[in-house]
Amino acid sequence: MDSESSIGDGQKSSKRRMCSLPFTVFLSTVYCLLSTVYCSAAQGARIIGQTATPSRITVGDPVDYQITLEVSEGTRVVVLPVATDDDNLEIASPSIQTREIPDSRDVRVDARFSVRIFSPGNHTIPAIQFQVIASDDSENIVSADPFPIRVDSVLPADAQDILDIKPPQSLRSSRWIYWMLAVGLLTAAAVILGLVYWRRRHQVEPSPEPPPPRPAHVVALEALKRLEDSDLLAQNRVQEFFVRLSEILRQYIEQRYQIPALELTTKELIIALEPCIPTREVKRILINCLEMCDLVKFARYLPLKPEAHAQLARSQEFVQQTRSRNQFPPSEKLLP
């Protein structure tokens, strides 16, 4: 009985082991798949392409070398320093650009390098390494393959190589060299002396300095005197008389105070002269003269001859009151 029961127990346990075996295999497979996915996510990158443009390269031409990586979303890519034994190969710092992949959680990273090669022949861009940092801060190193590249010479195919410098030639000493040097020096000395003599003969004497400008009040008083001696009023040319009077006053103000009086209206001119006019009485004289001139020019007002002579006298008084006290030439004397 005991042996039969033990046989039965063994068969039952064997059946249980056979039933649990597929489940164990299933769990192991799932674990391996999850581990693979996790590890690939931790590694986070694979290189899918390496290109170099342009296709034909000559010495010194810039080459756009691009490496494309495919990484998981949230992964950071850092380019490690590039070391090369080729002294004629120069690799500049790269630029990194990221672009999304449609219908995928992965992204593509383009690392672009500017490469210059300064000797013709076959060259190899060394393997460039990238540090891949996943979103969980796990790190991995991904390396691109060395990239062969050919550089053509800028010289044509049938061009000869540059010849070496010729050795120095020895100069034979002879008397004619010294004669040539002596003749050259004498010729140069004769030319120099001739130029000096010619410049002295044709030297232009400096023109005398122009006389200083006449004082503004002297010019204005002379113009007013000429207007007074004219026969404009005797010929009833009253409007022409006041137009000339206005021009004399404005030209005097323009020269005396550097104000564009001929371009300003009477109101604008009075405002510009406000800081310059010494007293209110002088200001009143100027306003009266200019307003009378404006009435004659624009309103066709014809004053009587005594009034015209009075305005001329007021203009002379304005010039005398506003003249500059340090502008008297030694040869000219004005009435006080």
Secondary structure by P-SEA (a helix, b strand, c coil): caaaaaaaaaaaaaaaaaaaaaaaaaaaaaaaaaaaaaaaaaaccccccccccccccccccccbbbbbbbbcccbbbbbcbbbbccccccccbbbbbbbbbccccbbbbbbbbbbbbcccccccccbbbbbbbccccbbbbbbbcbbbbbbbbccccccccccccccbbbbbbcaaaaaaaaaaaaaaaaaaaaaaaaaaaacccccccccccccaaaaaaaaaaaaaacccccccaaaaaaaaaaaaaaaaaaaacccccccccaaaaaaaaccccccaaaaaaaaaaaaaaaaaacccccccaaaaaaaaaaaaaaaaaccccccccccccccc
